[in-house]
Amino acid sequence: MEATIRLFDLEPHRLSFTAEVMACEPAPEGRWWVMLNQTAFFPEGGGQGADQGRLGAARVLDAHEKAGVIRHLTDQPLIPGGTVSGEVDSQRRLSMSQQHTGEHILTGIAHRRWGVENVGFHIGTEAVTVDFDIPLSPEQLRELEGLANAAVWANLPVRVWVPSPEELAALEYRSKKTIDGDVRIVSIEGIDTCACCGTHVERTGGVGQIRILSGIHYKGGVRLQILCGQRALDWEQGQQDENRAVSRLLSAKPGEFSAAVSRLLSERDGLKTRAEALAEQLFTHTLRDEANQQIRVAEVTGMNPASLPRAASRLAEGADVGLALLRTEDGWRFALCGGDSGALARKLCAAFGGKGGGRADMAQGTIAAGDPETFRACLKEDI
């Protein structure tokens, strides 16, 4: 089959077209692969997802290129030899173009400013991932975001063309790999010149805005998550909704959240300290109540789970066994001290459903059912 004519290269902003159906083959899950003599649907490639839209009554869900032939994944079959009208989803194309051009602006500026190389790029469903080969500090990322948006506001032309071999040899451009044959170049004067197969806006103003959401260390460099255009606006509006909700919860204006949260944390720490003191007082009374028992079992309230072994050890002082219990949604957490603790813990778990174990002098675990007195009775059988 002859290679598909790539209308998205010849007329980058054309979204409607007619074409001849060259072939139609079954695809998994009741779908179909449709091949046309020409198409405006960009196939997945270069980190960018495929266009979607319609071919006649059929929905185009995806598109891939193999050996120069573009295969359209549809939800209905088309008749080979017939003619079909195609319509690319304009909103998805615009979003993909905004993300891709925005990435070129960011990378081009970072390359010129700090010698950064782009070693990874993917337009995800929620955010765009960009990998740089060297780390950038938060201050550098903030500067980069400002410079990138200044380039957007300058509304510079975005030139897309295939230079002649002679022009290409004299051209300085970025490329992740060696390309055989024609090389498609995307250039923004003063910002970036790069080999690229993707779709782009006509002028940088079409990107709308660029937001760097995060930058984390990755393979010796930095991985950025960015949003451009409508995606950036949607994210910002979501953040605004979240800020309103937090404002109501904290009774604080946006911009005053840190002070309000600091106050709440201070109050929480004070309450936590008081609760721990009350829990200790309650446990002291429990120790007195259990003083005449050789198998001491106590439910501790308000204690941190990490305090259970210490509570069990205190219960076991002057007794055969100390069992400290903390109620949970699923039953009990426990710590057991005295006797052969590990063996006793395994017996409790087998009798009441649970899991646990430990050393001869201390064991811990969980129990699904039962109550303190049934646990005491169970332990008495072996003491």
PLY file of the C-alpha trace (Angstrom):
ply
format ascii 1.0
element vertex 383
property float x
property float y
property float z
element edge 382
property int vertex1
property int vertex2
end_header
0.00 0.00 0.00
1.28 3.46 -0.89
2.22 5.87 1.87
-0.57 8.04 3.21
-0.50 11.69 2.13
0.04 13.66 5.35
-2.29 16.65 5.11
-1.33 17.72 8.63
2.17 18.40 7.26
1.08 20.04 4.01
-1.73 22.11 5.56
-1.05 22.03 9.32
-4.24 23.80 10.37
-6.67 21.96 8.12
-9.17 19.91 10.11
-11.72 18.86 7.42
-10.92 16.75 4.38
-12.18 14.03 2.05
-10.29 10.86 1.24
-10.55 7.50 -0.46
-10.82 4.44 1.80
-7.94 2.19 0.76
-8.53 -0.65 3.23
-10.48 -1.62 6.34
-9.36 -4.41 8.68
-10.76 -5.81 11.94
-9.08 -4.61 15.14
-9.39 -5.95 18.72
-12.48 -5.25 20.85
-14.85 -4.89 17.91
-13.01 -1.98 16.33
-11.50 -1.39 12.90
-8.30 -0.19 11.28
-9.07 2.16 8.38
-6.43 3.24 5.86
-6.96 6.29 3.62
-5.07 7.72 0.66
-4.68 10.99 2.61
-5.49 12.22 6.10
-5.47 15.25 8.38
-5.36 12.98 11.45
-1.98 13.20 13.19
-0.83 9.73 14.28
0.71 9.11 17.67
4.41 9.96 17.66
7.16 12.12 19.09
5.58 12.15 22.55
2.26 13.46 21.22
-0.99 11.50 21.20
-3.02 10.97 18.06
-5.82 13.16 16.81
-9.39 12.02 17.32
-12.59 12.90 15.47
-14.83 11.33 12.84
-14.68 9.60 9.47
-18.25 9.82 8.23
-20.40 8.27 10.96
-17.43 6.41 12.47
-15.55 7.79 15.46
-11.76 7.92 15.14
-10.36 6.81 18.49
-6.65 6.65 17.69
-4.19 6.69 14.80
-0.80 5.07 14.23
1.74 5.08 11.42
3.50 1.98 10.13
5.84 2.00 7.13
4.40 5.31 5.93
0.77 4.14 6.15
-1.47 5.81 8.75
-4.00 3.47 10.35
-7.12 5.03 11.91
-8.76 3.09 14.75
-12.55 3.46 14.36
-15.67 2.15 16.07
-17.32 1.26 12.73
-16.06 -0.28 9.48
-15.78 1.74 6.26
-16.16 0.36 2.76
-12.89 0.16 0.77
-13.02 2.05 -2.51
-15.51 4.58 -1.16
-14.99 8.22 -0.31
-15.32 9.53 3.22
-15.33 12.95 4.86
-13.03 13.40 7.82
-13.26 15.88 10.69
-10.51 16.26 13.29
-11.58 17.12 16.84
-10.51 20.78 16.95
-10.37 21.08 20.75
-8.10 18.07 21.16
-5.86 19.22 18.27
-5.60 22.72 19.81
-4.74 21.29 23.22
-2.07 18.98 21.78
-0.63 21.84 19.74
-0.57 24.15 22.76
1.22 21.56 24.88
3.75 20.75 22.15
4.60 24.34 21.25
4.76 25.22 24.94
7.30 22.44 25.48
9.41 23.79 22.59
9.39 27.25 24.17
10.41 25.94 27.60
13.10 23.62 26.27
14.45 26.17 23.80
14.88 28.79 26.51
16.41 26.28 28.97
18.79 25.09 26.23
19.95 28.61 25.41
20.05 29.77 29.03
21.68 26.78 30.79
22.72 24.32 28.07
19.91 21.90 28.95
19.06 19.00 26.63
15.55 17.59 26.44
15.88 13.80 26.86
12.20 12.92 27.33
8.79 14.31 26.43
5.26 12.97 26.71
1.85 14.63 26.54
-0.14 12.73 29.16
-3.87 12.84 29.75
-3.45 15.17 32.72
-0.04 16.81 32.39
2.95 17.06 30.08
6.19 15.42 31.22
9.51 16.94 30.15
12.87 15.46 31.17
16.01 17.63 31.22
19.47 16.10 31.46
20.78 18.48 34.14
19.13 19.62 37.38
17.57 23.06 37.69
16.91 24.77 41.00
13.46 26.06 42.04
14.75 29.57 41.35
15.83 28.58 37.84
12.47 26.93 37.17
10.66 30.07 38.29
12.86 32.15 35.97
12.25 29.66 33.15
8.47 29.87 33.60
8.63 33.69 33.47
10.78 33.74 30.33
8.58 31.14 28.64
5.41 33.13 29.26
7.12 36.30 28.03
7.76 34.42 24.76
4.08 33.46 24.63
2.97 37.06 25.14
5.36 38.25 22.41
3.13 36.29 19.95
6.06 35.18 17.83
5.46 33.27 14.58
5.96 29.49 14.69
7.53 28.36 11.42
7.20 24.72 10.32
9.03 23.56 7.19
11.22 20.90 5.60
14.52 22.49 4.53
16.58 21.28 1.61
19.64 19.15 2.43
21.82 22.21 1.83
19.71 24.39 4.15
19.64 21.69 6.79
23.42 21.31 6.74
23.80 25.01 7.53
21.06 25.02 10.17
21.71 24.74 13.91
18.83 22.81 15.47
18.01 20.47 18.36
17.29 16.80 17.71
17.11 13.80 20.05
18.18 11.37 17.32
19.67 11.10 13.86
16.96 11.34 11.20
17.24 9.80 7.75
15.61 11.58 4.81
13.61 14.77 5.11
13.79 16.57 8.45
10.79 18.64 9.54
11.89 21.73 11.45
9.86 23.82 13.90
11.37 27.21 14.62
10.49 30.14 16.88
12.88 33.02 16.21
15.13 33.76 19.16
13.62 30.90 21.17
14.08 27.49 19.57
14.81 25.52 16.41
14.08 21.82 16.65
13.42 18.74 14.52
9.83 17.74 15.25
6.97 15.75 13.72
4.17 17.12 15.93
1.45 19.73 15.53
1.87 23.33 16.65
0.02 26.62 16.95
0.68 29.31 14.31
2.01 31.89 16.77
3.27 31.57 20.33
0.30 33.60 21.59
-1.85 30.58 20.72
-0.19 28.66 23.58
-2.06 30.96 25.98
0.12 30.35 29.02
2.69 27.91 30.40
2.69 26.60 33.96
5.41 24.48 35.55
3.58 22.37 38.12
6.58 20.52 39.54
10.23 19.71 39.06
11.71 16.60 40.66
15.19 15.06 40.46
15.24 12.32 37.82
18.18 10.33 36.45
20.68 13.06 37.26
18.50 15.78 35.77
15.02 17.09 36.42
11.57 15.90 35.39
9.05 18.68 34.87
5.30 18.47 34.83
3.84 21.33 32.82
0.49 22.51 31.51
-0.20 24.89 28.64
-3.21 26.75 27.29
-6.66 25.47 28.25
-5.17 22.75 30.44
-3.33 25.39 32.48
-6.51 27.45 32.83
-8.52 24.40 33.92
-5.88 23.59 36.53
-5.83 27.16 37.84
-9.62 27.23 38.13
-9.48 23.95 40.04
-6.89 25.47 42.37
-9.14 28.50 42.85
-12.08 26.24 43.78
-9.84 24.39 46.23
-8.66 27.68 47.74
-12.26 28.78 48.28
-13.05 25.50 50.04
-9.96 25.77 52.25
-10.77 29.41 52.96
-14.18 28.42 54.30
-12.75 25.58 56.39
-10.01 27.73 57.92
-12.06 30.93 58.12
-9.10 32.60 56.49
-8.61 34.60 53.32
-6.44 33.20 50.50
-2.93 34.37 51.23
-3.45 33.84 54.97
-3.59 30.02 54.87
-0.10 29.38 56.23
-0.76 31.43 59.37
-4.13 29.72 59.88
-2.64 26.25 59.40
0.25 27.08 61.74
-2.27 28.08 64.39
-4.24 24.86 63.91
-1.09 22.74 64.13
-0.12 24.46 67.36
-3.57 23.80 68.79
-3.38 20.18 67.64
0.00 19.68 69.29
-1.34 21.11 72.53
-4.37 18.82 72.45
-2.15 15.85 71.60
0.10 16.54 74.58
-2.92 16.84 76.87
-4.48 13.65 75.46
-1.24 11.73 76.04
-1.12 12.97 79.63
-4.73 11.89 80.22
-4.01 8.51 78.60
-1.08 8.05 80.97
-3.27 8.90 83.97
-5.92 6.43 82.81
-3.31 3.72 82.30
-1.92 4.34 85.80
-5.41 3.66 87.22
-5.63 0.52 85.09
-2.32 -0.69 86.50
-3.72 -0.33 90.01
-6.87 -2.27 89.07
-4.76 -5.11 87.64
-2.24 -5.15 90.49
-3.61 -8.36 92.06
-3.68 -10.26 88.72
-0.84 -12.51 87.58
-2.13 -12.26 84.01
-2.70 -8.57 83.50
-4.80 -7.46 80.56
-5.56 -3.80 79.89
-7.24 -1.88 77.12
-5.26 1.33 76.62
-7.10 4.38 75.34
-5.57 7.42 73.69
-2.10 5.93 73.44
0.03 5.91 70.32
0.26 2.35 68.89
4.04 2.63 69.23
3.55 2.85 73.02
1.93 -0.61 73.24
5.17 -2.59 73.94
6.07 -0.21 76.77
2.55 -0.55 78.23
2.77 -4.36 78.04
6.17 -4.28 79.76
4.78 -2.14 82.58
1.81 -4.48 82.99
4.15 -7.48 83.23
6.22 -6.00 86.09
5.65 -8.33 89.08
3.25 -10.55 87.07
3.46 -13.54 84.76
2.13 -11.85 81.62
1.16 -8.33 80.55
-1.18 -7.87 77.56
-1.80 -4.32 76.31
-4.69 -3.86 73.87
-5.64 -1.00 71.55
-9.02 -1.12 69.86
-9.06 -0.65 66.06
-11.72 -0.68 63.35
-10.89 -4.32 62.60
-10.47 -5.59 66.16
-7.41 -5.14 68.34
-3.71 -4.36 68.17
-1.74 -5.92 70.97
1.63 -6.18 72.63
2.40 -9.06 74.99
5.25 -9.34 77.50
6.13 -12.24 79.80
6.22 -16.03 79.59
7.09 -17.26 76.12
5.64 -14.15 74.50
5.99 -15.35 70.92
4.22 -18.64 71.58
1.45 -16.95 73.59
0.90 -14.40 70.84
0.59 -17.13 68.23
-1.96 -18.92 70.43
-4.08 -15.77 70.77
-3.99 -15.20 67.01
-4.98 -18.79 66.28
-7.82 -18.71 68.80
-9.33 -15.34 67.87
-8.21 -14.75 64.31
-5.22 -12.56 63.68
-1.53 -12.50 63.02
1.53 -11.69 65.03
4.70 -12.95 66.64
7.94 -11.84 68.19
10.68 -12.72 70.59
10.39 -14.78 73.75
10.21 -11.62 75.86
7.98 -9.43 73.63
5.45 -10.06 70.87
3.02 -7.91 68.89
0.20 -8.42 66.43
-3.49 -7.98 65.66
-6.59 -9.88 66.77
-9.85 -9.83 64.86
-12.34 -10.79 67.62
-12.77 -11.32 71.36
-12.55 -9.13 74.46
-10.03 -8.57 77.28
-11.50 -11.21 79.63
-11.62 -13.95 76.97
-8.00 -13.16 76.15
-7.09 -13.46 79.85
-8.86 -16.82 80.08
-7.02 -18.05 77.00
-3.65 -17.05 78.42
-4.39 -18.73 81.78
-4.54 -22.11 80.03
-0.78 -21.96 79.44
0.40 -20.09 82.53
0 1
1 2
2 3
3 4
4 5
5 6
6 7
7 8
8 9
9 10
10 11
11 12
12 13
13 14
14 15
15 16
16 17
17 18
18 19
19 20
20 21
21 22
22 23
23 24
24 25
25 26
26 27
27 28
28 29
29 30
30 31
31 32
32 33
33 34
34 35
35 36
36 37
37 38
38 39
39 40
40 41
41 42
42 43
43 44
44 45
45 46
46 47
47 48
48 49
49 50
50 51
51 52
52 53
53 54
54 55
55 56
56 57
57 58
58 59
59 60
60 61
61 62
62 63
63 64
64 65
65 66
66 67
67 68
68 69
69 70
70 71
71 72
72 73
73 74
74 75
75 76
76 77
77 78
78 79
79 80
80 81
81 82
82 83
83 84
84 85
85 86
86 87
87 88
88 89
89 90
90 91
91 92
92 93
93 94
94 95
95 96
96 97
97 98
98 99
99 100
100 101
101 102
102 103
103 104
104 105
105 106
106 107
107 108
108 109
109 110
110 111
111 112
112 113
113 114
114 115
115 116
116 117
117 118
118 119
119 120
120 121
121 122
122 123
123 124
124 125
125 126
126 127
127 128
128 129
129 130
130 131
131 132
132 133
133 134
134 135
135 136
136 137
137 138
138 139
139 140
140 141
141 142
142 143
143 144
144 145
145 146
146 147
147 148
148 149
149 150
150 151
151 152
152 153
153 154
154 155
155 156
156 157
157 158
158 159
159 160
160 161
161 162
162 163
163 164
164 165
165 166
166 167
167 168
168 169
169 170
170 171
171 172
172 173
173 174
174 175
175 176
176 177
177 178
178 179
179 180
180 181
181 182
182 183
183 184
184 185
185 186
186 187
187 188
188 189
189 190
190 191
191 192
192 193
193 194
194 195
195 196
196 197
197 198
198 199
199 200
200 201
201 202
202 203
203 204
204 205
205 206
206 207
207 208
208 209
209 210
210 211
211 212
212 213
213 214
214 215
215 216
216 217
217 218
218 219
219 220
220 221
221 222
222 223
223 224
224 225
225 226
226 227
227 228
228 229
229 230
230 231
231 232
232 233
233 234
234 235
235 236
236 237
237 238
238 239
239 240
240 241
241 242
242 243
243 244
244 245
245 246
246 247
247 248
248 249
249 250
250 251
251 252
252 253
253 254
254 255
255 256
256 257
257 258
258 259
259 260
260 261
261 262
262 263
263 264
264 265
265 266
266 267
267 268
268 269
269 270
270 271
271 272
272 273
273 274
274 275
275 276
276 277
277 278
278 279
279 280
280 281
281 282
282 283
283 284
284 285
285 286
286 287
287 288
288 289
289 290
290 291
291 292
292 293
293 294
294 295
295 296
296 297
297 298
298 299
299 300
300 301
301 302
302 303
303 304
304 305
305 306
306 307
307 308
308 309
309 310
310 311
311 312
312 313
313 314
314 315
315 316
316 317
317 318
318 319
319 320
320 321
321 322
322 323
323 324
324 325
325 326
326 327
327 328
328 329
329 330
330 331
331 332
332 333
333 334
334 335
335 336
336 337
337 338
338 339
339 340
340 341
341 342
342 343
343 344
344 345
345 346
346 347
347 348
348 349
349 350
350 351
351 352
352 353
353 354
354 355
355 356
356 357
357 358
358 359
359 360
360 361
361 362
362 363
363 364
364 365
365 366
366 367
367 368
368 369
369 370
370 371
371 372
372 373
373 374
374 375
375 376
376 377
377 378
378 379
379 380
380 381
381 382
